[in-house]
Amino acid sequence: MARAGLASAQVPAWAIGFHCQQAVEKCLKAWIALHGSAPPSTHDLQRLAGAVGPDAEPFPLDTLQMARLQPFAVSERYPVLRNANVERADTEALAGDAERSVAWIERELRRRSDG
C-alpha cells in the first residue's frame, strides 16, 4: 500500500506513513510470536521490539528508525494528524524501512519452516 501511495501524488504522505508503520508493527508481532510469546496489545514499536529477549536475532530496524515510524501509528485514530507536515520525500525512507522489515520476517519464517 505504501509503494502504491508513493506512486500517486493524490495519496497524502501521512497515509503512506501509516501503512509503513502498520507493516513494521505486524512484522514485530510476528517476530515475537516466532519466539513463542504472545505479542503485547500495543502499537508502540519500541515496546514491541523489547518484548523479545536479548538472545533473539536482532530486528532489522534500530530504535531511531522505529521512532520515525511511531507517530503514524495513531493517524487513523486522531484526524488532527492528517494535517501533519509530512514531506513525501520522507515517506520513501519509511517505505524502505517497512520493506526491509517485511523481507526480513519472510526470510525468518522460511528459515524456521525449512529447518
Biopython code that builds the backbone (N, CA, C, O; Angstrom):
import numpy as np
from Bio.PDB.StructureBuilder import StructureBuilder

atoms = [
    (1, "MET", "N", (0.828, -1.196, 0.000)),
    (1, "MET", "CA", (0.000, 0.000, 0.000)),
    (1, "MET", "C", (0.866, 1.251, 0.000)),
    (1, "MET", "O", (0.556, 2.236, -0.671)),
    (2, "ALA", "N", (1.955, 1.200, 0.761)),
    (2, "ALA", "CA", (2.829, 2.373, 0.818)),
    (2, "ALA", "C", (3.444, 2.653, -0.551)),
    (2, "ALA", "O", (3.462, 3.799, -0.999)),
    (3, "ARG", "N", (3.943, 1.623, -1.209)),
    (3, "ARG", "CA", (4.549, 1.823, -2.534)),
    (3, "ARG", "C", (3.513, 2.334, -3.531)),
    (3, "ARG", "O", (3.823, 3.194, -4.356)),
    (4, "ALA", "N", (2.302, 1.821, -3.466)),
    (4, "ALA", "CA", (1.249, 2.311, -4.358)),
    (4, "ALA", "C", (0.952, 3.779, -4.060)),
    (4, "ALA", "O", (0.723, 4.571, -4.974)),
    (5, "GLY", "N", (0.956, 4.131, -2.790)),
    (5, "GLY", "CA", (0.736, 5.523, -2.410)),
    (5, "GLY", "C", (1.841, 6.436, -2.891)),
    (5, "GLY", "O", (1.584, 7.563, -3.313)),
    (6, "LEU", "N", (3.073, 5.953, -2.828)),
    (6, "LEU", "CA", (4.195, 6.759, -3.302)),
    (6, "LEU", "C", (4.098, 7.030, -4.798)),
    (6, "LEU", "O", (4.589, 8.050, -5.284)),
    (7, "ALA", "N", (3.468, 6.118, -5.521)),
    (7, "ALA", "CA", (3.348, 6.267, -6.971)),
    (7, "ALA", "C", (2.266, 7.264, -7.366)),
    (7, "ALA", "O", (2.164, 7.632, -8.536)),
    (8, "SER", "N", (1.464, 7.701, -6.416)),
    (8, "SER", "CA", (0.367, 8.610, -6.720)),
    (8, "SER", "C", (0.469, 9.884, -5.885)),
    (8, "SER", "O", (0.502, 9.826, -4.655)),
    (9, "ALA", "N", (0.517, 11.008, -6.542)),
    (9, "ALA", "CA", (0.567, 12.297, -5.841)),
    (9, "ALA", "C", (-0.733, 12.583, -5.093)),
    (9, "ALA", "O", (-0.783, 13.483, -4.254)),
    (10, "GLN", "N", (-1.777, 11.827, -5.393)),
    (10, "GLN", "CA", (-3.074, 12.025, -4.737)),
    (10, "GLN", "C", (-3.104, 11.473, -3.312)),
    (10, "GLN", "O", (-3.946, 11.874, -2.508)),
    (11, "VAL", "N", (-2.196, 10.563, -2.999)),
    (11, "VAL", "CA", (-2.180, 9.922, -1.680)),
    (11, "VAL", "C", (-1.365, 10.792, -0.732)),
    (11, "VAL", "O", (-0.194, 11.066, -0.992)),
    (12, "PRO", "N", (-1.981, 11.229, 0.373)),
    (12, "PRO", "CA", (-1.239, 12.087, 1.313)),
    (12, "PRO", "C", (-0.101, 11.335, 2.008)),
    (12, "PRO", "O", (-0.178, 10.127, 2.230)),
    (13, "ALA", "N", (0.928, 12.061, 2.336)),
    (13, "ALA", "CA", (2.116, 11.471, 2.948)),
    (13, "ALA", "C", (1.783, 10.771, 4.262)),
    (13, "ALA", "O", (2.368, 9.731, 4.563)),
    (14, "TRP", "N", (0.855, 11.316, 5.054)),
    (14, "TRP", "CA", (0.534, 10.678, 6.339)),
    (14, "TRP", "C", (-0.044, 9.285, 6.122)),
    (14, "TRP", "O", (0.185, 8.390, 6.936)),
    (15, "ALA", "N", (-0.793, 9.086, 5.030)),
    (15, "ALA", "CA", (-1.383, 7.765, 4.758)),
    (15, "ALA", "C", (-0.292, 6.754, 4.403)),
    (15, "ALA", "O", (-0.371, 5.587, 4.787)),
    (16, "ILE", "N", (0.712, 7.201, 3.679)),
    (16, "ILE", "CA", (1.837, 6.321, 3.345)),
    (16, "ILE", "C", (2.564, 5.928, 4.630)),
    (16, "ILE", "O", (2.878, 4.758, 4.847)),
    (17, "GLY", "N", (2.823, 6.919, 5.473)),
    (17, "GLY", "CA", (3.490, 6.656, 6.749)),
    (17, "GLY", "C", (2.702, 5.689, 7.610)),
    (17, "GLY", "O", (3.282, 4.824, 8.266)),
    (18, "PHE", "N", (1.387, 5.827, 7.615)),
    (18, "PHE", "CA", (0.531, 4.932, 8.399)),
    (18, "PHE", "C", (0.712, 3.482, 7.956)),
    (18, "PHE", "O", (0.870, 2.593, 8.793)),
    (19, "HIS", "N", (0.691, 3.239, 6.645)),
    (19, "HIS", "CA", (0.840, 1.872, 6.143)),
    (19, "HIS", "C", (2.237, 1.317, 6.431)),
    (19, "HIS", "O", (2.391, 0.126, 6.699)),
    (20, "CYS", "N", (3.241, 2.174, 6.375)),
    (20, "CYS", "CA", (4.601, 1.725, 6.714)),
    (20, "CYS", "C", (4.673, 1.328, 8.180)),
    (20, "CYS", "O", (5.245, 0.291, 8.519)),
    (21, "GLN", "N", (4.100, 2.142, 9.044)),
    (21, "GLN", "CA", (4.110, 1.834, 10.477)),
    (21, "GLN", "C", (3.381, 0.527, 10.740)),
    (21, "GLN", "O", (3.850, -0.303, 11.519)),
    (22, "GLN", "N", (2.245, 0.341, 10.100)),
    (22, "GLN", "CA", (1.468, -0.879, 10.301)),
    (22, "GLN", "C", (2.245, -2.111, 9.851)),
    (22, "GLN", "O", (2.210, -3.142, 10.522)),
    (23, "ALA", "N", (2.944, -2.016, 8.727)),
    (23, "ALA", "CA", (3.727, -3.154, 8.232)),
    (23, "ALA", "C", (4.807, -3.537, 9.238)),
    (23, "ALA", "O", (5.002, -4.716, 9.530)),
    (24, "VAL", "N", (5.504, -2.536, 9.764)),
    (24, "VAL", "CA", (6.563, -2.825, 10.729)),
    (24, "VAL", "C", (5.976, -3.371, 12.025)),
    (24, "VAL", "O", (6.537, -4.289, 12.623)),
    (25, "GLU", "N", (4.851, -2.811, 12.460)),
    (25, "GLU", "CA", (4.198, -3.322, 13.678)),
    (25, "GLU", "C", (3.842, -4.796, 13.526)),
    (25, "GLU", "O", (4.074, -5.588, 14.440)),
    (26, "LYS", "N", (3.287, -5.165, 12.392)),
    (26, "LYS", "CA", (2.905, -6.567, 12.179)),
    (26, "LYS", "C", (4.139, -7.471, 12.105)),
    (26, "LYS", "O", (4.101, -8.607, 12.577)),
    (27, "CYS", "N", (5.227, -6.976, 11.518)),
    (27, "CYS", "CA", (6.467, -7.760, 11.480)),
    (27, "CYS", "C", (7.002, -7.984, 12.887)),
    (27, "CYS", "O", (7.440, -9.086, 13.217)),
    (28, "LEU", "N", (6.970, -6.956, 13.713)),
    (28, "LEU", "CA", (7.425, -7.097, 15.092)),
    (28, "LEU", "C", (6.569, -8.109, 15.847)),
    (28, "LEU", "O", (7.094, -8.920, 16.611)),
    (29, "LYS", "N", (5.264, -8.067, 15.638)),
    (29, "LYS", "CA", (4.382, -9.008, 16.326)),
    (29, "LYS", "C", (4.637, -10.436, 15.848)),
    (29, "LYS", "O", (4.574, -11.374, 16.644)),
    (30, "ALA", "N", (4.924, -10.611, 14.554)),
    (30, "ALA", "CA", (5.273, -11.940, 14.042)),
    (30, "ALA", "C", (6.593, -12.410, 14.651)),
    (30, "ALA", "O", (6.732, -13.584, 14.992)),
    (31, "TRP", "N", (7.549, -11.515, 14.788)),
    (31, "TRP", "CA", (8.858, -11.827, 15.380)),
    (31, "TRP", "C", (8.691, -12.303, 16.820)),
    (31, "TRP", "O", (9.330, -13.263, 17.250)),
    (32, "ILE", "N", (7.817, -11.612, 17.559)),
    (32, "ILE", "CA", (7.538, -12.015, 18.951)),
    (32, "ILE", "C", (6.914, -13.407, 18.970)),
    (32, "ILE", "O", (7.305, -14.258, 19.768)),
    (33, "ALA", "N", (5.943, -13.633, 18.088)),
    (33, "ALA", "CA", (5.275, -14.935, 18.038)),
    (33, "ALA", "C", (6.258, -16.048, 17.656)),
    (33, "ALA", "O", (6.161, -17.163, 18.169)),
    (34, "LEU", "N", (7.192, -15.750, 16.769)),
    (34, "LEU", "CA", (8.212, -16.740, 16.394)),
    (34, "LEU", "C", (9.056, -17.170, 17.588)),
    (34, "LEU", "O", (9.610, -18.270, 17.606)),
    (35, "HIS", "N", (9.149, -16.309, 18.568)),
    (35, "HIS", "CA", (9.928, -16.621, 19.766)),
    (35, "HIS", "C", (9.062, -17.186, 20.889)),
    (35, "HIS", "O", (9.491, -17.262, 22.040)),
    (36, "GLY", "N", (7.831, -17.581, 20.538)),
    (36, "GLY", "CA", (6.990, -18.297, 21.480)),
    (36, "GLY", "C", (6.206, -17.462, 22.461)),
    (36, "GLY", "O", (5.702, -17.990, 23.453)),
    (37, "SER", "N", (6.090, -16.171, 22.213)),
    (37, "SER", "CA", (5.324, -15.313, 23.114)),
    (37, "SER", "C", (4.137, -14.710, 22.388)),
    (37, "SER", "O", (4.128, -14.597, 21.162)),
    (38, "ALA", "N", (3.151, -14.330, 23.154)),
    (38, "ALA", "CA", (2.021, -13.600, 22.594)),
    (38, "ALA", "C", (2.417, -12.122, 22.543)),
    (38, "ALA", "O", (2.872, -11.577, 23.548)),
    (39, "PRO", "N", (2.253, -11.472, 21.404)),
    (39, "PRO", "CA", (2.609, -10.059, 21.320)),
    (39, "PRO", "C", (1.736, -9.210, 22.241)),
    (39, "PRO", "O", (0.536, -9.457, 22.360)),
    (40, "PRO", "N", (2.326, -8.222, 22.884)),
    (40, "PRO", "CA", (1.513, -7.337, 23.718)),
    (40, "PRO", "C", (0.539, -6.540, 22.855)),
    (40, "PRO", "O", (0.793, -6.292, 21.676)),
    (41, "SER", "N", (-0.556, -6.152, 23.448)),
    (41, "SER", "CA", (-1.564, -5.369, 22.746)),
    (41, "SER", "C", (-1.140, -3.899, 22.778)),
    (41, "SER", "O", (-1.562, -3.131, 23.643)),
    (42, "THR", "N", (-0.298, -3.533, 21.815)),
    (42, "THR", "CA", (0.210, -2.164, 21.742)),
    (42, "THR", "C", (0.585, -1.839, 20.305)),
    (42, "THR", "O", (0.818, -2.728, 19.486)),
    (43, "HIS", "N", (0.636, -0.545, 20.021)),
    (43, "HIS", "CA", (1.111, -0.075, 18.718)),
    (43, "HIS", "C", (2.498, 0.538, 18.857)),
    (43, "HIS", "O", (3.044, 1.062, 17.886)),
    (44, "ASP", "N", (3.067, 0.477, 20.044)),
    (44, "ASP", "CA", (4.369, 1.074, 20.340)),
    (44, "ASP", "C", (5.480, 0.160, 19.816)),
    (44, "ASP", "O", (5.738, -0.905, 20.376)),
    (45, "LEU", "N", (6.124, 0.588, 18.747)),
    (45, "LEU", "CA", (7.130, -0.251, 18.086)),
    (45, "LEU", "C", (8.304, -0.572, 18.998)),
    (45, "LEU", "O", (8.787, -1.704, 18.998)),
    (46, "GLN", "N", (8.763, 0.381, 19.760)),
    (46, "GLN", "CA", (9.910, 0.124, 20.632)),
    (46, "GLN", "C", (9.538, -0.832, 21.765)),
    (46, "GLN", "O", (10.354, -1.653, 22.183)),
    (47, "ARG", "N", (8.321, -0.723, 22.252)),
    (47, "ARG", "CA", (7.870, -1.681, 23.277)),
    (47, "ARG", "C", (7.802, -3.086, 22.680)),
    (47, "ARG", "O", (8.207, -4.058, 23.318)),
    (48, "LEU", "N", (7.294, -3.185, 21.468)),
    (48, "LEU", "CA", (7.237, -4.487, 20.803)),
    (48, "LEU", "C", (8.644, -5.043, 20.587)),
    (48, "LEU", "O", (8.885, -6.231, 20.804)),
    (49, "ALA", "N", (9.563, -4.194, 20.164)),
    (49, "ALA", "CA", (10.936, -4.644, 19.930)),
    (49, "ALA", "C", (11.582, -5.146, 21.217)),
    (49, "ALA", "O", (12.442, -6.027, 21.178)),
    (50, "GLY", "N", (11.179, -4.598, 22.343)),
    (50, "GLY", "CA", (11.732, -5.021, 23.622)),
    (50, "GLY", "C", (11.079, -6.263, 24.193)),
    (50, "GLY", "O", (11.499, -6.761, 25.237)),
    (51, "ALA", "N", (10.051, -6.773, 23.516)),
    (51, "ALA", "CA", (9.309, -7.917, 24.047)),
    (51, "ALA", "C", (10.001, -9.252, 23.791)),
    (51, "ALA", "O", (9.584, -10.277, 24.329)),
    (52, "VAL", "N", (11.037, -9.249, 22.989)),
    (52, "VAL", "CA", (11.803, -10.467, 22.742)),
    (52, "VAL", "C", (13.130, -10.324, 23.478)),
    (52, "VAL", "O", (13.736, -9.253, 23.488)),
    (53, "GLY", "N", (13.561, -11.390, 24.079)),
    (53, "GLY", "CA", (14.768, -11.361, 24.903)),
    (53, "GLY", "C", (16.033, -11.017, 24.132)),
    (53, "GLY", "O", (16.040, -11.006, 22.901)),
    (54, "PRO", "N", (17.094, -10.740, 24.863)),
    (54, "PRO", "CA", (18.359, -10.321, 24.247)),
    (54, "PRO", "C", (19.047, -11.417, 23.429)),
    (54, "PRO", "O", (19.958, -11.124, 22.655)),
    (55, "ASP", "N", (18.629, -12.660, 23.590)),
    (55, "ASP", "CA", (19.247, -13.754, 22.836)),
    (55, "ASP", "C", (18.687, -13.891, 21.421)),
    (55, "ASP", "O", (19.230, -14.640, 20.608)),
    (56, "ALA", "N", (17.610, -13.174, 21.125)),
    (56, "ALA", "CA", (16.989, -13.274, 19.805)),
    (56, "ALA", "C", (17.846, -12.559, 18.762)),
    (56, "ALA", "O", (18.608, -11.645, 19.077)),
    (57, "GLU", "N", (17.701, -13.000, 17.513)),
    (57, "GLU", "CA", (18.381, -12.303, 16.426)),
    (57, "GLU", "C", (17.826, -10.877, 16.366)),
    (57, "GLU", "O", (16.646, -10.662, 16.643)),
    (58, "PRO", "N", (18.652, -9.920, 16.013)),
    (58, "PRO", "CA", (18.197, -8.527, 16.043)),
    (58, "PRO", "C", (17.187, -8.213, 14.946)),
    (58, "PRO", "O", (17.303, -8.705, 13.824)),
    (59, "PHE", "N", (16.211, -7.401, 15.276)),
    (59, "PHE", "CA", (15.243, -6.907, 14.299)),
    (59, "PHE", "C", (15.991, -5.942, 13.377)),
    (59, "PHE", "O", (16.898, -5.249, 13.838)),
    (60, "PRO", "N", (15.642, -5.874, 12.097)),
    (60, "PRO", "CA", (16.435, -5.083, 11.154)),
    (60, "PRO", "C", (16.356, -3.568, 11.326)),
    (60, "PRO", "O", (17.174, -2.853, 10.747)),
    (61, "LEU", "N", (15.410, -3.060, 12.093)),
    (61, "LEU", "CA", (15.335, -1.614, 12.300)),
    (61, "LEU", "C", (15.867, -1.265, 13.686)),
    (61, "LEU", "O", (15.653, -2.001, 14.649)),
    (62, "ASP", "N", (16.554, -0.146, 13.774)),
    (62, "ASP", "CA", (17.034, 0.300, 15.076)),
    (62, "ASP", "C", (15.993, 1.218, 15.725)),
    (62, "ASP", "O", (14.956, 1.508, 15.130)),
    (63, "THR", "N", (16.274, 1.663, 16.928)),
    (63, "THR", "CA", (15.294, 2.458, 17.670)),
    (63, "THR", "C", (14.997, 3.793, 16.987)),
    (63, "THR", "O", (13.870, 4.279, 17.069)),
    (64, "LEU", "N", (15.970, 4.389, 16.323)),
    (64, "LEU", "CA", (15.709, 5.659, 15.627)),
    (64, "LEU", "C", (14.776, 5.458, 14.437)),
    (64, "LEU", "O", (13.899, 6.283, 14.183)),
    (65, "GLN", "N", (14.967, 4.364, 13.711)),
    (65, "GLN", "CA", (14.083, 4.087, 12.578)),
    (65, "GLN", "C", (12.661, 3.824, 13.072)),
    (65, "GLN", "O", (11.695, 4.268, 12.451)),
    (66, "MET", "N", (12.534, 3.111, 14.179)),
    (66, "MET", "CA", (11.201, 2.866, 14.739)),
    (66, "MET", "C", (10.572, 4.161, 15.233)),
    (66, "MET", "O", (9.368, 4.368, 15.084)),
    (67, "ALA", "N", (11.380, 5.026, 15.815)),
    (67, "ALA", "CA", (10.864, 6.305, 16.312)),
    (67, "ALA", "C", (10.326, 7.165, 15.170)),
    (67, "ALA", "O", (9.356, 7.900, 15.357)),
    (68, "ARG", "N", (10.941, 7.082, 13.994)),
    (68, "ARG", "CA", (10.436, 7.836, 12.831)),
    (68, "ARG", "C", (9.061, 7.352, 12.405)),
    (68, "ARG", "O", (8.245, 8.134, 11.917)),
    (69, "LEU", "N", (8.806, 6.070, 12.588)),
    (69, "LEU", "CA", (7.527, 5.487, 12.183)),
    (69, "LEU", "C", (6.432, 5.670, 13.233)),
    (69, "LEU", "O", (5.250, 5.724, 12.893)),
    (70, "GLN", "N", (6.813, 5.766, 14.485)),
    (70, "GLN", "CA", (5.853, 5.740, 15.584)),
    (70, "GLN", "C", (4.721, 6.763, 15.477)),
    (70, "GLN", "O", (3.578, 6.409, 15.766)),
    (71, "PRO", "N", (4.972, 8.005, 15.079)),
    (71, "PRO", "CA", (3.862, 8.969, 15.025)),
    (71, "PRO", "C", (2.717, 8.560, 14.103)),
    (71, "PRO", "O", (1.588, 9.021, 14.270)),
    (72, "PHE", "N", (3.001, 7.709, 13.148)),
    (72, "PHE", "CA", (1.969, 7.306, 12.194)),
    (72, "PHE", "C", (1.033, 6.244, 12.757)),
    (72, "PHE", "O", (0.015, 5.940, 12.135)),
    (73, "ALA", "N", (1.342, 5.683, 13.896)),
    (73, "ALA", "CA", (0.508, 4.638, 14.489)),
    (73, "ALA", "C", (-0.863, 5.159, 14.868)),
    (73, "ALA", "O", (-1.813, 4.381, 14.950)),
    (74, "VAL", "N", (-0.985, 6.418, 15.095)),
    (74, "VAL", "CA", (-2.248, 6.966, 15.583)),
    (74, "VAL", "C", (-2.966, 7.827, 14.556)),
    (74, "VAL", "O", (-4.017, 8.388, 14.867)),
    (75, "SER", "N", (-2.444, 7.949, 13.357)),
    (75, "SER", "CA", (-3.034, 8.886, 12.400)),
    (75, "SER", "C", (-4.487, 8.575, 12.067)),
    (75, "SER", "O", (-5.283, 9.489, 11.852)),
    (76, "GLU", "N", (-4.838, 7.304, 12.023)),
    (76, "GLU", "CA", (-6.231, 6.954, 11.748)),
    (76, "GLU", "C", (-7.131, 7.237, 12.944)),
    (76, "GLU", "O", (-8.329, 7.473, 12.787)),
    (77, "ARG", "N", (-6.559, 7.212, 14.120)),
    (77, "ARG", "CA", (-7.357, 7.401, 15.325)),
    (77, "ARG", "C", (-7.539, 8.868, 15.686)),
    (77, "ARG", "O", (-8.510, 9.234, 16.347)),
    (78, "TYR", "N", (-6.606, 9.707, 15.252)),
    (78, "TYR", "CA", (-6.634, 11.123, 15.587)),
    (78, "TYR", "C", (-6.547, 11.943, 14.303)),
    (78, "TYR", "O", (-5.453, 12.210, 13.806)),
    (79, "PRO", "N", (-7.701, 12.341, 13.767)),
    (79, "PRO", "CA", (-7.726, 13.029, 12.470)),
    (79, "PRO", "C", (-6.868, 14.289, 12.410)),
    (79, "PRO", "O", (-6.473, 14.699, 11.318)),
    (80, "VAL", "N", (-6.568, 14.913, 13.539)),
    (80, "VAL", "CA", (-5.752, 16.124, 13.503)),
    (80, "VAL", "C", (-4.377, 15.832, 12.909)),
    (80, "VAL", "O", (-3.764, 16.724, 12.324)),
    (81, "LEU", "N", (-3.886, 14.615, 13.043)),
    (81, "LEU", "CA", (-2.577, 14.268, 12.500)),
    (81, "LEU", "C", (-2.594, 14.155, 10.984)),
    (81, "LEU", "O", (-1.537, 14.117, 10.355)),
    (82, "ARG", "N", (-3.759, 14.103, 10.401)),
    (82, "ARG", "CA", (-3.841, 14.029, 8.941)),
    (82, "ARG", "C", (-3.282, 15.291, 8.301)),
    (82, "ARG", "O", (-2.882, 15.282, 7.136)),
    (83, "ASN", "N", (-3.257, 16.365, 9.059)),
    (83, "ASN", "CA", (-2.735, 17.616, 8.540)),
    (83, "ASN", "C", (-1.290, 17.853, 8.953)),
    (83, "ASN", "O", (-0.752, 18.942, 8.751)),
    (84, "ALA", "N", (-0.668, 16.842, 9.525)),
    (84, "ALA", "CA", (0.726, 16.968, 9.956)),
    (84, "ALA", "C", (1.606, 17.277, 8.749)),
    (84, "ALA", "O", (1.340, 16.829, 7.634)),
    (85, "ASN", "N", (2.639, 18.037, 8.994)),
    (85, "ASN", "CA", (3.545, 18.430, 7.925)),
    (85, "ASN", "C", (4.538, 17.303, 7.660)),
    (85, "ASN", "O", (5.653, 17.306, 8.182)),
    (86, "VAL", "N", (4.124, 16.358, 6.856)),
    (86, "VAL", "CA", (4.959, 15.222, 6.496)),
    (86, "VAL", "C", (5.380, 15.412, 5.046)),
    (86, "VAL", "O", (4.545, 15.606, 4.163)),
    (87, "GLU", "N", (6.661, 15.354, 4.819)),
    (87, "GLU", "CA", (7.177, 15.509, 3.460)),
    (87, "GLU", "C", (7.123, 14.168, 2.734)),
    (87, "GLU", "O", (7.478, 13.133, 3.299)),
    (88, "ARG", "N", (6.686, 14.191, 1.501)),
    (88, "ARG", "CA", (6.626, 12.953, 0.717)),
    (88, "ARG", "C", (8.012, 12.341, 0.568)),
    (88, "ARG", "O", (8.140, 11.118, 0.522)),
    (89, "ALA", "N", (9.037, 13.157, 0.492)),
    (89, "ALA", "CA", (10.404, 12.625, 0.374)),
    (89, "ALA", "C", (10.753, 11.769, 1.590)),
    (89, "ALA", "O", (11.490, 10.791, 1.463)),
    (90, "ASP", "N", (10.240, 12.120, 2.751)),
    (90, "ASP", "CA", (10.500, 11.342, 3.963)),
    (90, "ASP", "C", (9.825, 9.979, 3.906)),
    (90, "ASP", "O", (10.317, 9.018, 4.497)),
    (91, "THR", "N", (8.714, 9.889, 3.206)),
    (91, "THR", "CA", (7.981, 8.632, 3.167)),
    (91, "THR", "C", (8.721, 7.561, 2.379)),
    (91, "THR", "O", (8.493, 6.371, 2.600)),
    (92, "GLU", "N", (9.594, 7.954, 1.472)),
    (92, "GLU", "CA", (10.388, 6.974, 0.722)),
    (92, "GLU", "C", (11.270, 6.170, 1.675)),
    (92, "GLU", "O", (11.384, 4.952, 1.540)),
    (93, "ALA", "N", (11.890, 6.849, 2.636)),
    (93, "ALA", "CA", (12.731, 6.159, 3.621)),
    (93, "ALA", "C", (11.872, 5.270, 4.514)),
    (93, "ALA", "O", (12.287, 4.164, 4.862)),
    (94, "LEU", "N", (10.686, 5.733, 4.888)),
    (94, "LEU", "CA", (9.792, 4.922, 5.716)),
    (94, "LEU", "C", (9.388, 3.652, 4.974)),
    (94, "LEU", "O", (9.353, 2.566, 5.552)),
    (95, "ALA", "N", (9.087, 3.803, 3.693)),
    (95, "ALA", "CA", (8.708, 2.635, 2.892)),
    (95, "ALA", "C", (9.873, 1.654, 2.796)),
    (95, "ALA", "O", (9.669, 0.441, 2.833)),
    (96, "GLY", "N", (11.076, 2.168, 2.674)),
    (96, "GLY", "CA", (12.252, 1.295, 2.646)),
    (96, "GLY", "C", (12.409, 0.532, 3.953)),
    (96, "GLY", "O", (12.735, -0.655, 3.945)),
    (97, "ASP", "N", (12.176, 1.211, 5.081)),
    (97, "ASP", "CA", (12.237, 0.539, 6.381)),
    (97, "ASP", "C", (11.190, -0.561, 6.478)),
    (97, "ASP", "O", (11.473, -1.658, 6.958)),
    (98, "ALA", "N", (9.983, -0.261, 6.021)),
    (98, "ALA", "CA", (8.905, -1.252, 6.069)),
    (98, "ALA", "C", (9.232, -2.443, 5.173)),
    (98, "ALA", "O", (9.038, -3.592, 5.570)),
    (99, "GLU", "N", (9.724, -2.171, 3.973)),
    (99, "GLU", "CA", (10.067, -3.262, 3.052)),
    (99, "GLU", "C", (11.188, -4.135, 3.618)),
    (99, "GLU", "O", (11.145, -5.358, 3.487)),
    (100, "ARG", "N", (12.179, -3.524, 4.238)),
    (100, "ARG", "CA", (13.271, -4.286, 4.839)),
    (100, "ARG", "C", (12.748, -5.177, 5.959)),
    (100, "ARG", "O", (13.189, -6.317, 6.107)),
    (101, "SER", "N", (11.808, -4.660, 6.746)),
    (101, "SER", "CA", (11.226, -5.445, 7.843)),
    (101, "SER", "C", (10.426, -6.626, 7.317)),
    (101, "SER", "O", (10.540, -7.739, 7.831)),
    (102, "VAL", "N", (9.621, -6.385, 6.301)),
    (102, "VAL", "CA", (8.803, -7.457, 5.722)),
    (102, "VAL", "C", (9.698, -8.534, 5.101)),
    (102, "VAL", "O", (9.464, -9.725, 5.306)),
    (103, "ALA", "N", (10.715, -8.125, 4.349)),
    (103, "ALA", "CA", (11.626, -9.100, 3.733)),
    (103, "ALA", "C", (12.336, -9.913, 4.810)),
    (103, "ALA", "O", (12.530, -11.117, 4.648)),
    (104, "TRP", "N", (12.720, -9.272, 5.897)),
    (104, "TRP", "CA", (13.423, -9.958, 6.976)),
    (104, "TRP", "C", (12.524, -11.001, 7.643)),
    (104, "TRP", "O", (12.950, -12.134, 7.865)),
    (105, "ILE", "N", (11.280, -10.625, 7.963)),
    (105, "ILE", "CA", (10.395, -11.575, 8.652)),
    (105, "ILE", "C", (10.035, -12.717, 7.707)),
    (105, "ILE", "O", (9.872, -13.851, 8.157)),
    (106, "GLU", "N", (9.910, -12.447, 6.417)),
    (106, "GLU", "CA", (9.666, -13.527, 5.458)),
    (106, "GLU", "C", (10.829, -14.514, 5.450)),
    (106, "GLU", "O", (10.610, -15.725, 5.441)),
    (107, "ARG", "N", (12.074, -14.006, 5.453)),
    (107, "ARG", "CA", (13.245, -14.891, 5.499)),
    (107, "ARG", "C", (13.263, -15.711, 6.781)),
    (107, "ARG", "O", (13.565, -16.904, 6.754)),
    (108, "GLU", "N", (12.940, -15.076, 7.900)),
    (108, "GLU", "CA", (12.919, -15.787, 9.185)),
    (108, "GLU", "C", (11.872, -16.900, 9.177)),
    (108, "GLU", "O", (12.132, -18.006, 9.649)),
    (109, "LEU", "N", (10.696, -16.604, 8.642)),
    (109, "LEU", "CA", (9.637, -17.614, 8.581)),
    (109, "LEU", "C", (10.056, -18.788, 7.694)),
    (109, "LEU", "O", (9.844, -19.948, 8.048)),
    (110, "ARG", "N", (10.650, -18.479, 6.544)),
    (110, "ARG", "CA", (11.116, -19.547, 5.648)),
    (110, "ARG", "C", (12.225, -20.362, 6.310)),
    (110, "ARG", "O", (12.210, -21.592, 6.257)),
    (111, "ARG", "N", (13.176, -19.686, 6.928)),
    (111, "ARG", "CA", (14.294, -20.378, 7.569)),
    (111, "ARG", "C", (13.786, -21.336, 8.655)),
    (111, "ARG", "O", (14.269, -22.461, 8.778)),
    (112, "ARG", "N", (12.829, -20.883, 9.421)),
    (112, "ARG", "CA", (12.308, -21.725, 10.504)),
    (112, "ARG", "C", (11.458, -22.869, 9.973)),
    (112, "ARG", "O", (11.462, -23.956, 10.550)),
    (113, "SER", "N", (10.734, -22.647, 8.892)),
    (113, "SER", "CA", (9.903, -23.735, 8.356)),
    (113, "SER", "C", (10.757, -24.760, 7.611)),
    (113, "SER", "O", (10.388, -25.932, 7.530)),
    (114, "ASP", "N", (11.895, -24.326, 7.068)),
    (114, "ASP", "CA", (12.796, -25.242, 6.369)),
    (114, "ASP", "C", (13.679, -26.015, 7.349)),
    (114, "ASP", "O", (14.160, -27.103, 7.035)),
    (115, "GLY", "N", (13.885, -25.444, 8.535)),
    (115, "GLY", "CA", (14.805, -26.050, 9.488)),
    (115, "GLY", "C", (14.107, -26.994, 10.357)),
    (115, "GLY", "O", (14.727, -27.605, 11.228)),
]
sb = StructureBuilder()
sb.init_structure("model")
sb.init_model(0)
sb.init_chain("A")
sb.init_seg("    ")
for serial, (resi, resn, name, xyz) in enumerate(atoms, 1):
    if name == "N":
        sb.init_residue(resn, " ", resi, " ")
    sb.init_atom(name, np.array(xyz, "f"), 0.0, 1.0, " ", f" {name:<3s}", serial, name[0])
structure = sb.get_structure()
